[in-house]
Amino acid sequence: MEEWGLGPEDLEKINSELIYTRISGYGQTGPYSKLPGFASVCEAVGGFRYVNGFPDRPSVRPNLSMGDTMAGLQGVIGILLALQARNGNKRGGVQSSGKGQVVDVAIYESVFSLLEGVVSEYDGANVTRGCSGSTLTGIVPSNLYRGSDGKDIIIGANGDSLYSRLLDAMGVPKEDELRTWDSNAKRVENQDIIDAKIGEWVGMRSTEETLQILAKAKIPSGLIYSVEDMVTDPHYIARGQFEEVKIEELDRDLKIPAIGPRLTSTPGSTKHPGRSRPGQDSKEVLQEWLGMTDADITDLINSKAVIQND
């Protein structure tokens, strides 16, 4: 941006209140700042990939660009914090600086922020948390279990009272050894046995029947949803989790995710779904938003500074 005369120092001369947000792989400082960085690579450098997968095979990636999404969220958070600093907040005791600032977001740092206690575990106990498959290290039981219909559910009964209620729901006798593991520390030591017993119980019935039993016992549990499950689920629908927008190339409306989080007084919605070709709205934006003349716009198009597609 500096090469184009559009860096933060250039724009600060025009508007000192400007909040300038930069998102890059490794941030604007440090030895890696000039390296290219896609989400796939930055998720690895940020430690996210190291804890994903199974211990006996290479790390895996969720079929999503988590780094890009998290960097966008950190950008929004940074902008809101910068607005607070610039505008002030009397109730919160924040005095107005009256000035903008640069929000420096790094993709690797955005996924690094998801690592919970990994750094403290390493520094304080010399423990390096790694991949643990479908479980969470040190938390039992919290795992994936397959029903007789071939569908998978997650059961999280790692609290002592939750574990006791799960055993009740499973019909485990009072004298069974499963009942003696009444603390998480004991359950961690016997994780394989506990998971095997739960898996055996879940596998004897359909996931729907199992989830009904667990819901009645107030045990956190749920089906692993595909997008097909989501678009037909009554809770998703009742919460308004989908919007429909018009797309030029389709002869019907297109379903997209609704805007979140949900605000009670000023809920968000999609005003414009975007265009199929870049530059279709260039003239409208330049005229209506920036007040440019037809001659100015033509000069920009001819110099290839702006793309226009009718």
Phi, psi and chi 1 to 4 in degrees:
 res  aa     phi    psi   chi1   chi2   chi3   chi4
   1 MET       -  -34.9  -60.2  -59.1  -71.1      -
   2 GLU   -61.8  -36.1  -79.0   80.9   -1.8      -
   3 GLU   -64.3  -25.6  -67.1  178.0   -0.5      -
   4 TRP   -94.0    3.5  -65.4  -16.4      -      -
   5 GLY    73.7   24.2      -      -      -      -
   6 LEU  -120.8   21.0  -63.9  173.7      -      -
   7 GLY   -71.5  168.8      -      -      -      -
   8 PRO   -60.7  -36.8   17.2  -29.4      -      -
   9 GLU   -67.9  -34.4  -67.2 -177.8   -0.6      -
  10 ASP   -65.5  -45.3  -59.8  -54.5      -      -
  11 LEU   -77.3  -25.6  -60.7 -175.3      -      -
  12 GLU   -62.6  -30.5 -175.4 -178.2   10.7      -
  13 LYS   -66.0  -27.7  -63.1  173.4 -176.0  176.4
  14 ILE   -87.2  -40.2  -58.2  171.1      -      -
  15 ASN  -146.3  102.4 -178.8    0.7      -      -
  16 SER   -71.9  -11.5   63.2      -      -      -
  17 GLU   -92.4   -0.7  -65.5 -175.6    2.8      -
  18 LEU   -65.9  133.5 -179.3   67.3      -      -
  19 ILE  -100.6  117.6  -65.4  169.1      -      -
  20 TYR  -111.2  113.9 -168.6  110.9      -      -
  21 THR  -105.1  129.6  -57.2      -      -      -
  22 ARG  -121.7  130.2  -45.1 -173.5   77.7  155.7
  23 ILE  -121.4  121.7  -61.1  179.9      -      -
  24 SER  -142.5  175.4   61.1      -      -      -
  25 GLY   -64.6  -43.8      -      -      -      -
  26 TYR  -128.7   11.9  -58.6  100.1      -      -
  27 GLY    87.9  176.0      -      -      -      -
  28 GLN   -91.5   -5.5  -58.0  -58.5  -51.4      -
  29 THR  -130.5  171.2   59.5      -      -      -
  30 GLY    91.7  164.1      -      -      -      -
  31 PRO   -65.1  -20.2   20.5  -31.8      -      -
  32 TYR   -97.8    2.3  -59.9  162.6      -      -
  33 SER   -61.0  -26.6   60.2      -      -      -
  34 LYS   -92.4   -4.7  -57.7  -59.0 -178.4 -176.1
  35 LEU   -76.7  145.3  -66.3  177.7      -      -
  36 PRO   -70.3  147.2   26.1  -33.4      -      -
  37 GLY  -149.5  107.3      -      -      -      -
  38 PHE   -86.8  165.2  -81.0  165.5      -      -
  39 ALA   -57.5  -39.7      -      -      -      -
  40 SER   -58.0  -43.7   56.4      -      -      -
  41 VAL   -75.0  -42.7  178.4      -      -      -
  42 CYS   -68.1  -29.2  -66.3      -      -      -
  43 GLU   -64.8  -31.8  -72.1  167.5   10.5      -
  44 ALA   -73.8  -49.3      -      -      -      -
  45 VAL   -64.7  -33.1  175.7      -      -      -
  46 GLY   -77.8    0.6      -      -      -      -
  47 GLY    88.5   -7.1      -      -      -      -
  48 PHE   -65.2  -41.6 -175.9   70.1      -      -
  49 ARG   -68.5  -28.5  -66.1  -75.4 -169.1   93.3
  50 TYR   -63.7  -26.6 -165.0   83.7      -      -
  51 VAL  -104.2   10.8  -64.5      -      -      -
  52 ASN  -111.8  128.2  -84.0  -83.8      -      -
  53 GLY   120.8 -159.0      -      -      -      -
  54 PHE  -114.8  147.4  -71.3   82.2      -      -
  55 PRO   -61.5  -25.2  -20.7   31.6      -      -
  56 ASP   -96.1   14.9   59.9  -15.9      -      -
  57 ARG  -152.5  169.4   64.2 -162.5   77.3  171.5
  58 PRO   -60.4  154.2  -24.4   34.3      -      -
  59 SER   -58.6  154.7  -62.3      -      -      -
  60 VAL  -120.7  167.0  -59.5      -      -      -
  61 ARG  -119.7  132.4  174.7 -172.8 -172.7  176.7
  62 PRO   -59.2  147.3  -21.2   32.1      -      -
  63 ASN   -76.6   48.7 -162.9   15.1      -      -
  64 LEU  -149.9  159.2  -60.8  164.7      -      -
  65 SER   -94.9   78.5  -69.3      -      -      -
  66 MET   -60.0  -38.3  -68.3  -73.0  -69.1      -
  67 GLY   -60.8  -41.9      -      -      -      -
  68 ASP   -64.0  -44.3  -69.8  -21.3      -      -
  69 THR   -63.5  -45.9  -59.6      -      -      -
  70 MET   -66.0  -36.8  -70.0  -54.8  -57.8      -
  71 ALA   -64.4  -39.2      -      -      -      -
  72 GLY   -62.0  -42.4      -      -      -      -
  73 LEU   -64.5  -41.2  -71.2  172.9      -      -
  74 GLN   -66.4  -32.7  -75.1 -145.9  -21.1      -
  75 GLY   -61.8  -44.8      -      -      -      -
  76 VAL   -62.3  -45.8  170.9      -      -      -
  77 ILE   -60.0  -43.8  -66.4  169.4      -      -
  78 GLY   -61.7  -41.3      -      -      -      -
  79 ILE   -63.0  -43.4  -69.0  169.1      -      -
  80 LEU   -63.6  -39.8  -66.4  175.1      -      -
  81 LEU   -65.5  -40.3  -68.8  171.4      -      -
  82 ALA   -66.7  -34.8      -      -      -      -
  83 LEU   -64.8  -40.8  -76.9  169.6      -      -
  84 GLN   -60.9  -43.6  -75.9  -77.6  -46.6      -
  85 ALA   -66.0  -38.9      -      -      -      -
  86 ARG   -73.4  -44.9 -173.0 -170.6   71.5 -175.9
  87 ASN   -91.3  -21.2  -59.8  -20.7      -      -
  88 GLY    81.9  165.7      -      -      -      -
  89 ASN  -151.7   97.3 -175.7  -28.7      -      -
  90 LYS   -60.0  -42.6  -67.9 -178.2  179.3  179.1
  91 ARG   -64.2  -35.6 -178.2  172.7  -62.3  177.0
  92 GLY   -89.5    2.0      -      -      -      -
  93 GLY    74.4   20.1      -      -      -      -
  94 VAL   -97.8  116.7  179.3      -      -      -
  95 GLN   -80.4  147.3  -66.5 -174.1  -14.6      -
  96 SER   -73.6  129.6  169.3      -      -      -
  97 SER   -84.9  -24.6   70.2      -      -      -
  98 GLY    72.1    5.8      -      -      -      -
  99 LYS  -126.4  151.1  -64.9 -177.9  178.9 -179.5
 100 GLY   -82.5 -177.7      -      -      -      -
 101 GLN  -162.0  173.7   58.9 -176.6  -59.1      -
 102 VAL   -93.1  131.5  175.4      -      -      -
 103 VAL  -100.2  111.3  178.3      -      -      -
 104 ASP  -103.1  102.8 -179.4    4.4      -      -
 105 VAL  -107.3  130.2  177.6      -      -      -
 106 ALA  -114.1  133.6      -      -      -      -
 107 ILE   -61.0  -42.2  -61.4  174.0      -      -
 108 TYR   -64.4  -34.4   91.0   96.1      -      -
 109 GLU   -72.1  -29.7  -70.4  173.1  -10.4      -
 110 SER   -67.3  -37.4   71.9      -      -      -
 111 VAL   -80.5  -30.5  -63.5      -      -      -
 112 PHE   -57.8  -34.1  172.2   75.5      -      -
 113 SER   -67.9  -11.5   69.3      -      -      -
 114 LEU   -88.4   -3.4  -62.1  175.0      -      -
 115 LEU   -82.1    9.5  -63.3 -172.8      -      -
 116 GLU    51.4 -122.7  -61.1  176.8  -10.2      -
 117 GLY   -95.4   19.1      -      -      -      -
 118 VAL   -58.9  -44.7  164.6      -      -      -
 119 VAL   -66.5  -45.7  171.7      -      -      -
 120 SER   -65.3  -36.7  -59.8      -      -      -
 121 GLU   -61.8  -41.1  -68.6  167.2    3.9      -
 122 TYR   -69.2  -46.2  174.2   75.0      -      -
 123 ASP   -73.0  -37.1 -171.3   59.5      -      -
 124 GLY   -89.0  -30.1      -      -      -      -
 125 ALA  -127.2    3.5      -      -      -      -
 126 ASN    57.5   37.6 -162.0   28.8      -      -
 127 VAL  -110.6  128.6  172.2      -      -      -
 128 THR  -105.5  108.7  -60.1      -      -      -
 129 ARG   -72.4  132.5 -166.4 -170.9  -55.1 -168.2
 130 GLY  -125.8 -158.1      -      -      -      -
 131 CYS   -68.9  144.6  -59.8      -      -      -
 132 SER  -138.5   24.6   61.4      -      -      -
 133 GLY    65.1 -128.3      -      -      -      -
 134 SER   -94.3    7.9   57.4      -      -      -
 135 THR  -105.9  175.8   67.8      -      -      -
 136 LEU  -120.6  122.6 -175.8   62.8      -      -
 137 THR   -53.0  127.7  -59.7      -      -      -
 138 GLY    80.3    8.2      -      -      -      -
 139 ILE  -127.7  116.1  -58.1  -64.6      -      -
 140 VAL  -142.3  135.2 -179.9      -      -      -
 141 PRO   -89.9  137.0   31.6  -33.5      -      -
 142 SER  -152.8   96.5  179.4      -      -      -
 143 ASN  -156.6  177.2 -153.1  -15.6      -      -
 144 LEU   -99.0  137.6  174.4  153.6      -      -
 145 TYR  -137.9  142.4  -52.2   94.9      -      -
 146 ARG  -103.9  131.3  178.1  157.5  -66.6  178.8
 147 GLY   -85.5  177.0      -      -      -      -
 148 SER   -67.2  -17.6   61.0      -      -      -
 149 ASP   -90.7    5.7   51.7    7.5      -      -
 150 GLY    83.3    1.7      -      -      -      -
 151 LYS   -93.0  152.7  -65.3 -177.7  178.3 -180.0
 152 ASP  -106.9  142.5  -64.0  -36.4      -      -
 153 ILE  -128.2  157.6   61.7  173.1      -      -
 154 ILE  -105.8  133.3  -61.0  -69.8      -      -
 155 ILE  -121.5  125.6  -61.0  175.8      -      -
 156 GLY  -118.3   96.6      -      -      -      -
 157 ALA  -126.2   46.2      -      -      -      -
 158 ASN   -86.1   -7.5   43.5  -74.4      -      -
 159 GLY   -80.2  151.0      -      -      -      -
 160 ASP   -59.7  -45.3  -66.0  -13.9      -      -
 161 SER   -69.0  -36.5   61.8      -      -      -
 162 LEU   -63.2  -43.4  -72.3  172.7      -      -
 163 TYR   -61.6  -41.7  178.1   67.8      -      -
 164 SER   -63.7  -41.9  177.9      -      -      -
 165 ARG   -67.6  -33.8  -66.1 -153.1  -58.1  -87.4
 166 LEU   -63.7  -44.0  173.7   60.4      -      -
 167 LEU   -62.9  -37.5  -62.6 -175.7      -      -
 168 ASP   -62.4  -45.2  -69.4  -17.3      -      -
 169 ALA   -63.5  -33.1      -      -      -      -
 170 MET   -79.7   -9.4  -67.8  169.9   56.3      -
 171 GLY    75.0   29.6      -      -      -      -
 172 VAL   -74.6  127.9  174.4      -      -      -
 173 PRO   -61.0  152.8  -22.2   33.1      -      -
 174 LYS   -62.1  -28.3  -62.3  -63.6 -176.7 -177.4
 175 GLU   -90.1   -1.1   64.2  -84.2    7.9      -
 176 ASP   -66.7  146.6 -165.8  -72.0      -      -
 177 GLU   -63.9  -23.9   67.4  173.2  -14.4      -
 178 LEU   -56.8  -31.2  -69.9  175.1      -      -
 179 ARG   -71.3  -21.0  -62.0  -80.5 -175.4  177.6
 180 THR   -79.4  -16.1   64.8      -      -      -
 181 TRP   -91.4   69.3  -58.1  -34.8      -      -
 182 ASP   -94.4   12.4   53.4    1.0      -      -
 183 SER  -133.6  156.8   70.2      -      -      -
 184 ASN   -63.1  -36.7 -172.0   66.5      -      -
 185 ALA   -59.9  -42.7      -      -      -      -
 186 LYS   -66.9  -37.6  -65.4  177.1 -177.1  177.4
 187 ARG   -69.3  -35.5  -68.3 -168.2  -67.5  -86.1
 188 VAL   -59.7  -40.4  168.7      -      -      -
 189 GLU   -66.5  -22.8  -66.4  176.5   -3.5      -
 190 ASN  -121.0   30.6  -63.0  -81.4      -      -
 191 GLN   -57.6  -45.7  179.2  172.3   -3.9      -
 192 ASP   -60.9  -41.9  -69.1  -17.3      -      -
 193 ILE   -65.9  -45.9  -62.0  174.3      -      -
 194 ILE   -61.6  -47.5  -66.5  171.7      -      -
 195 ASP   -62.9  -37.7  -83.6  -22.3      -      -
 196 ALA   -64.7  -41.3      -      -      -      -
 197 LYS   -66.2  -44.0  -68.5  -71.6 -172.8  179.9
 198 ILE   -64.7  -43.3  -62.0  172.9      -      -
 199 GLY   -60.2  -38.8      -      -      -      -
 200 GLU   -64.2  -42.4  179.6 -178.3  -12.0      -
 201 TRP   -66.9  -45.5  176.8   74.0      -      -
 202 VAL   -63.3  -38.6  172.0      -      -      -
 203 GLY   -68.9   -9.6      -      -      -      -
 204 MET   -85.8   -7.1  -64.8  171.3   58.9      -
 205 ARG  -145.5  170.3   51.9 -172.5   53.9   77.5
 206 SER   -70.6  156.7   70.0      -      -      -
 207 THR   -64.0  -34.0   50.4      -      -      -
 208 GLU   -62.7  -44.6 -178.8  178.3   -2.5      -
 209 GLU   -64.6  -42.6 -178.7 -177.5   -6.0      -
 210 THR   -61.6  -45.9  -60.7      -      -      -
 211 LEU   -63.7  -34.1  -69.9  172.9      -      -
 212 GLN   -65.5  -43.0  -70.8  176.5   -7.6      -
 213 ILE   -62.3  -45.0  -65.5  171.6      -      -
 214 LEU   -69.8  -36.1  -64.8  175.0      -      -
 215 ALA   -64.1  -40.4      -      -      -      -
 216 LYS   -63.8  -34.2 -174.3  175.7 -179.3  179.8
 217 ALA   -86.0   -0.4      -      -      -      -
 218 LYS    58.8   47.1  -62.9 -176.2  177.8 -179.2
 219 ILE  -102.4  123.2  -55.4  -63.8      -      -
 220 PRO   -57.4  121.7  -24.0   34.4      -      -
 221 SER  -161.4  158.1   56.9      -      -      -
 222 GLY  -172.7  154.1      -      -      -      -
 223 LEU   -71.5  146.4 -179.2   71.1      -      -
 224 ILE   -80.3  107.3  -64.0 -178.7      -      -
 225 TYR   -80.9  138.9  -85.1   29.3      -      -
 226 SER   -92.3  171.6   69.5      -      -      -
 227 VAL   -64.2  -29.7   65.7      -      -      -
 228 GLU   -63.8  -39.0 -176.8  177.6    2.3      -
 229 ASP   -64.5  -40.3  -63.1  -45.1      -      -
 230 MET   -63.0  -48.5  -63.7  173.2 -166.1      -
 231 VAL   -70.7  -13.7  -62.4      -      -      -
 232 THR  -109.8   -1.6   57.4      -      -      -
 233 ASP   -75.5  131.7 -176.7   86.3      -      -
 234 PRO   -64.5  -29.7   20.5  -32.5      -      -
 235 HIS   -72.2  -45.0 -171.0   75.8      -      -
 236 TYR   -54.5  -45.7  -88.6   80.0      -      -
 237 ILE   -67.0  -44.0  -65.4  170.8      -      -
 238 ALA   -64.2  -31.5      -      -      -      -
 239 ARG   -84.5   -1.1  -67.8  -82.7  -64.3  171.1
 240 GLY    66.4   43.5      -      -      -      -
 241 GLN   -79.1   -1.7  -76.8  -64.5   96.2      -
 242 PHE  -130.1  144.8  -52.9  104.6      -      -
 243 GLU  -119.2  162.0  -65.6 -175.4   54.9      -
 244 GLU  -123.9  131.7  -67.4 -170.3  -10.3      -
 245 VAL  -127.7  157.2  -64.2      -      -      -
 246 LYS   -89.0  131.3  -65.9 -172.7 -179.8  -61.0
 247 ILE  -120.5  133.7  -59.7  -66.0      -      -
 248 GLU   -57.6  -38.9  -63.7  169.1   -2.2      -
 249 GLU   -79.9  -11.8  -70.3   76.9    9.8      -
 250 LEU  -105.7  149.0  -65.8  179.6      -      -
 251 ASP   -92.9   16.7   57.3    1.6      -      -
 252 ARG  -149.4  168.0   59.3  174.2  179.0   80.8
 253 ASP   -72.2  151.9  -69.7  -13.1      -      -
 254 LEU  -107.0  132.1 -179.9   70.3      -      -
 255 LYS   -82.3  132.2 -166.0 -176.4  -60.2  -67.4
 256 ILE  -135.8  162.4   63.7  172.1      -      -
 257 PRO   -64.7  143.1  -20.1   32.0      -      -
 258 ALA   -74.9  166.1      -      -      -      -
 259 ILE   -78.0  132.6  -57.9  -63.4      -      -
 260 GLY  -129.6  161.6      -      -      -      -
 261 PRO   -73.9  165.8   28.9  -35.5      -      -
 262 ARG   -80.0  125.9  179.1 -176.2  -57.8  -86.4
 263 LEU  -107.9  135.2  -57.7 -179.0      -      -
 264 THR   -72.6  -35.2   56.4      -      -      -
 265 SER   -97.6  -33.2  -60.4      -      -      -
 266 THR  -131.8   65.9   55.9      -      -      -
 267 PRO   -65.1  148.4   25.6  -35.1      -      -
 268 GLY   -86.7  162.5      -      -      -      -
 269 SER  -156.9  163.2   63.7      -      -      -
 270 THR   -85.5  113.5  -59.0      -      -      -
 271 LYS   -83.6  -31.4  -55.5  -60.9 -177.5 -175.8
 272 HIS  -147.4  122.7 -165.8  -60.7      -      -
 273 PRO   -80.4   -2.6   31.2  -35.9      -      -
 274 GLY    96.6  171.3      -      -      -      -
 275 ARG  -113.0  161.6  -65.5  -78.8 -156.1  161.9
 276 SER   -81.7  -24.8   58.9      -      -      -
 277 ARG  -127.4  138.7  -60.6 -173.4  -54.5  -81.0
 278 PRO   -64.6  141.8   22.4  -32.1      -      -
 279 GLY    88.8    5.2      -      -      -      -
 280 GLN   -68.2  -23.2  -76.7 -176.9  -89.6      -
 281 ASP  -113.0   13.6  -62.9  -51.3      -      -
 282 SER   -57.3  -50.0  -67.4      -      -      -
 283 LYS   -61.8  -44.1  -75.2 -174.4  176.9  179.6
 284 GLU   -61.9  -44.5  179.5 -177.6  -10.4      -
 285 VAL   -65.4  -45.8  170.6      -      -      -
 286 LEU   -66.3  -35.4  -67.2  172.5      -      -
 287 GLN   -77.5  -53.1  -75.3  176.6  -24.5      -
 288 GLU   -79.6  -33.2  -64.2 -174.9    9.5      -
 289 TRP   -92.3  -37.3  -71.4   44.3      -      -
 290 LEU  -109.8   -4.8  -60.7 -178.0      -      -
 291 GLY    67.2   27.1      -      -      -      -
 292 MET   -80.2  151.3  -61.8 -175.3   70.4      -
 293 THR   -84.2  164.1   65.3      -      -      -
 294 ASP   -58.0  -39.0  -72.0  -20.9      -      -
 295 ALA   -64.6  -42.1      -      -      -      -
 296 ASP   -62.8  -42.7  -68.6  -26.0      -      -
 297 ILE   -66.4  -40.8  -64.7  171.4      -      -
 298 THR   -61.5  -41.5  -60.5      -      -      -
 299 ASP   -61.2  -41.6  -72.5  -18.7      -      -
 300 LEU   -64.9  -40.6  -71.3  174.0      -      -
 301 ILE   -67.2  -43.7  -66.5  171.8      -      -
 302 ASN   -65.4  -31.5  -69.4  -22.2      -      -
 303 SER   -84.9    0.1   66.6      -      -      -
 304 LYS    64.8   20.4  -63.0 -176.0  179.0  179.6
 305 ALA   -76.3  -23.8      -      -      -      -
 306 VAL  -132.3  140.6  167.9      -      -      -
 307 ILE   -98.4  137.2  -62.6  173.5      -      -
 308 GLN  -129.3  121.0  173.9   62.0   35.6      -
 309 ASN  -121.6  121.5  -83.8  -49.9      -      -
 310 ASP   -82.5      -  -64.1  -37.7      -      -
